[in-house]
């Protein structure tokens, strides 16, 4: 039986009595609910809640999804992802469903419960060290996405990716891998981490701009000095991502993801002052990633992307994970 402390897991967008798949807010709400379902699946596992005692099912059954499979971390055996299949009732006409997905692959972020907290924190540190792509969890996720695209066929238009925090970074990496092969998957990334100094929290716009320009010059200079700027693979790989436009949802009061605001605004600023060539190099590199690569270790700044639909929440951030 669920306790009072478990009431958190029963909340959600209950005001959505139906889903208008043309509505961006509705699609975002569905994606967020499916991500929340992964959090609750993991909590069910920790609490050994099964069958009628499970609190996870309402998070996807309300929107007519079925749980196809869960993704399990091979280190701590925690559930970090889920594959959902959309099974609408016959009463919903096909005309109302053309923007709906057939499948959604969703990833949770860091939990604060001890059963999976330490593994999650280890992976959070991997983001800061630009090594998330080398972890088994990231590889499991990417292979799952690749296999799903192969099994359902098409160009990935019937699949969604969704994730929150650490999970959004995993989804982002998988989406980038697919985009480089010409498969552009609609993606909903909530509070994606941006591994950078929290310059966006500085109140002075002049100071922010000065720091960002200095950072771009430094990054571009390091990239050129280390011969990481090449006309072939580096530029072509990043340019190939331009046609993939994931949806990013960030909160200005959350320093973990708020740098995305400055990241995209700064690129426009550099264009306006005629520094496109510098920014073209800087925007696809990071100082940390370059320094790691200098020591011969494979490194990737997962959070760097050329395009996105950025939604900025101006209200104070609230806890998403439990």
C-alpha positions, 0 to 999 in steps of 0.5 A, a space after each residue: 500500500 502506498 504511504 503518504 510520502 508516496 503521494 508525490 508519485 501520484 501527481 501529474 498533468 491531471 488537467 489534461 483530459 485529452 491530448 491534442 498532439 498538435 499542441 506543443 504544450 501537450 506533447 511536452 507534458 506527455 514526454 515529461 510524464 513518461 520520464 517521470 514514469 521511469 523515476 517511479 519505476 525505479 522507486 517501485 523497484 527499490 520499494 519492491 512494489 509490484 502489481 497493484 502496489 506499483 505507482 508507476 503505471 498511471 504515468 503512461 497508461 493515462 496517455 494510452 501508452 504501454 510499457 514495452 521494456 525497461 533499461 537497466 544499469 549494469 553496475 547497480 541494476 537500477 532502472 534508468 530508462 523505459 521504452 513505451 509504445 503508444 496504443 490509442 483506443 479506436 475511438 481516436 481518429 487517425 487525423 488527430 494522431 499524426 503528430 503522435 509518436 509510436 514509441 517513446 524512449 525515456 530516461 530518468 535523471 539523478 535520484 536522491 535515494 541511496 540505492 541508486 544515488 552513488 551510481 547516478 552521481 558517478 555519471 554526473 561527474 562523467 558529464 563534467 569530465 566529458 566522458 559520459 559517452 564512454 559509460 555503459 549506461 550511455 552505450 546501452 541507451 544508444 544501442 537501444 535507440 539504434 535498435 529501435 530505429 532499425 526494428 520499426 524502420 523509417 526515418 525515426 519520425 515515429 519515435 521520441 526521445 525524452 529525458 531529464 537532467 542526467 537522463 536528458 544528457 543521455 538522450 542528447 548523446 543518443 540523438 546526436 549519434 542518430 542525427 549524424 547518420 541522418 536520423 532525426 528523432 523528435 526529442 524533449 530534453 528537460 534541464 539538460 546539464 551544461 558543463 560550464 561556469 554559471 556565467 548566466 547568473 551574473 547580473 551585469 550583461 556587459 560582464 557576461 558578454 565580455 567573459 563569453 567573448 574571452 571564453 570563445 577566443 580562448 577555446 578557439 585558440 586552443 582548438 587551433 593550437 591542438 589541430 582539432 579544427 579540421 575541414 573534414 570530420 570535425 566540421 562535417 560532424 557538427 554541421 550534420 546535426 544542424 537539421 536535428 532540432 531537439 526541444 530543450 526546456 531550461 530554467 534560469 534559476 537552475 545553474 546546471 542548465 541555464 547556460 544554454 540560454 547564454 550559449 545560443 544568445 552568445 552565438 548571435 552576438 558573435 555574428 553581430 560583431 563579425 566574429 563568426 569564424 571564431 565562434 564557429 570553432 568555439 561553439 563545437 569545442 570546450 576547454 575542458 574537452 580539449 584539455 582531456 583530449 590533449 592527454 590522449 583520452 577520448 573526450 566529447 562535450 555532449 551538451 554542445 549542439 548547433 540547433 535547438 528549440 529553447 524554452 526558458 522557464 522564468 519561475 523558480 525551479 522545483 525538484 523533479 526527482 525523488 
